[in-house]
Amino acid sequence: MKNKTDFFLPMLLIVAVGLAFSTYKFYGERKALKKKVEQLEHTVSNIGKKEMTTTTVKTDKGDVTVASVEPLKATDKNIGDRYGREMEVVREASGAKKKDVDNLSSVGVTTSDSVTVPVTVEPFGGLTTHFSDDFTTIDVRIDSMKTAAISYEVRDSLVIVSWAKRHSILFGLIKWKSGKRRIEAFSKNPKSTISSFEVLERLE
């Protein structure tokens, strides 16, 4: 009888530990799944909406508009459904597949301006005019048949910044980052504004 008891108690302990571990693992998986569902619900509710906020910042070249958004979580299928054409370009360029993509940013930019420039009358007929600044070059030639040839070049640089607030206590011994992250984008060209901005992050 003693031998059976000696065998039964360790087995019972092993079963109890196994059950406790399974329960803990199930709880962790349930918590992770609940978080994933909440992230997807947030994405479904907000995808396609213009939730970006804008701020105007004065620079030495003029006022620059900065657009800011909170990244949305998405599955591989979400990214493919929404940005299938763009993903085809990426795949052809580098071989990356939807499952390889960590995040995807889509920025719409509108550039507009109005300028006044002198017109030159050519010796053999026709008119020409020229405009150029740090971001745009335009040449126009109108011949004697009143046909206009327009050559233009627009140069731009988009800056995209990802950030989250950092916190610390105990003179910096304990540090952590805020769970809420923002993505900001702006054009260096003061004549350009961000018309749309969306960021999808792959849901692990």
N, C-alpha and C positions, 0 to 999 in steps of 0.2 A: 504493500500500500504506500509505503514511504517513497518507493521508487517512482510510482505513478504520480505522486504529488510533486516530487522534484522535477518531473518531466512536464507536468501540466502547467505549473506556475510560469516557467520561462516562456512556454508557448503562448500562454494568455498575455504575458507582457509584450511579446512580439506582435501579437494580433492587435493589442491596444495601441501600441506605437504606430503600427501600420495604419490603423483606422484614423488616428490623430493626424498622421502625415497626409493621408488622403483627404481628410476634411480640410486641413490647412491649404492643400494644393487646390482643392475645389473652390474654396473661398477666394483664393488669389485669382484663379481663372475667372470666377464669376465677377469679381471686382473689375478685372481688366476688360471683360466683355461688356460690363455695364458702362465703363468709361468710353469704350469704342462706340457703343450705341449712342451715347450722349453726343460724342463728337460728330457722328454721322447725322444725327438729328439736327445739330447746329448747322452743319454744312448744307443739308437739304433745305433748311429754312432760309438760308442766306445766299446760296449760290445764285449767281446771276443778278443779285441786287447790288445797287451802287452804294455800298456801305463805306466807301472811302471818305476820309475827312481831308480837307485841304488847309494848308497854312501858307501865307505869303511871307517870304523872307527877302529883305533888301540886301542886294549884293552890289559890288562895284560895277557890274555890267547891267544892272537893272533888277527889277523885282522877279523873284523865282517862286513858282508855286510848287509846294511839296505835298504829295499825296500820301496818305497813310492808311493801311488796312491791316486787319487781323487775319493771319493765314487760316484757310479752311482745310479740314482733313478730308481726304478722298481715297478711295480704293483704286487699284490698277484700272478697273473697268471704268470708274468715274472719269479718270484722267483720259483714258482712251476715247470715251464717248464725247467728252467736251472738247478735247484738243487732239482729235485723231489726225488731222492734216498736219498739224505742227509736229506731232510725234513721228509721223512718217518722214518728215524732213530730218529730224534728229536721228532717226534710225538709219537713214541713208548716209548721213554725214559721219556718224560714229559707231553705228551698230547697237545703240542703246535701245532696250525694250521698255515697255511700260513698267514692268516690275523692277527695272533698274533705276527708275527716276525717283529721286528723293523729294524734289519739289519743282513746281512749274509756275513761273510768273508771267502774266500777260498784261502788258502796259500799252494803252492806247494814247497816242500823242497827237495833238492838234497844233499846227504852227500857222500863225496868221500875222500879217503886218500890212502897213500901207505907207508907201514912200513916194516922194516926188523927186524926179531926176531930170537933168537936161537932155534934150534930144539933138542929135547932130544930123545935119543934112549932108548926105554924101555928094561928092562932085559929079558923079554919073547917075544921080537919081537914087532915091531911097532914103530911109531914115534909120539911124541906129541909136541905141541907148544902152546904158550899162549901170548895174547896181551891184555893190558888194559890201558885206560886213563880215564879222568874225564867223558867221554861220551860213550865210547865203551869198551866192553869186548868180546874177541873172544878166544875160546878154540878149538883146532883141534887135533884129534887123528886118525892116519892112522895105521890100523892093518896089520898083516902079509899077509892078502889077498888083500892088496892094496885098501882097502875100507876106505874112509875118513868120520869121524863123526865130524860135525862142530856145535858147540854151540856158539851162539852170542847174545849179548844184546846191543841195542843202546838206549841211554838215551838222551833226548833233551828237550829244553824249548823254546817255541816261545813267543816272547813278541810283543804285538800289541798295538799301541798307537794311539789315535785319538786326533787331535789338530787343533786349529784355532787361528790365531794371534789375540791378544787382543790389543785394542787401547784405549787411554784416552786423555782427554784435561782438561784444567782448574784445574791442579794439582790433577787429578784423580776424579773430581766431576762428569764428564760425561764419561762413559765407554761403549764400545761396542766391539763385536767380529766380525771378518772378516767373510763375507758370504762364502768364499772359505775355505773348510776344507780338511785336508789331513789325511790319515791313513798310519802309518808306521809299518813295521813288520821286525823282525830279529830273528835269532836263536842264542842262547847263545853259540852254538858249532861253533868254528871258521872253522871247516871242512865242515860246512853246508852252503848252499847258497839258497836264495829264487829264485825258478825257475819260479813261476807264482804267481800272487797276484791280486785278484779282490774283491771288496766290493760292495754289493748291499744294498741300503737303501729303505725301504718301502715308496712308494709315497702316501702321505695322500690325 
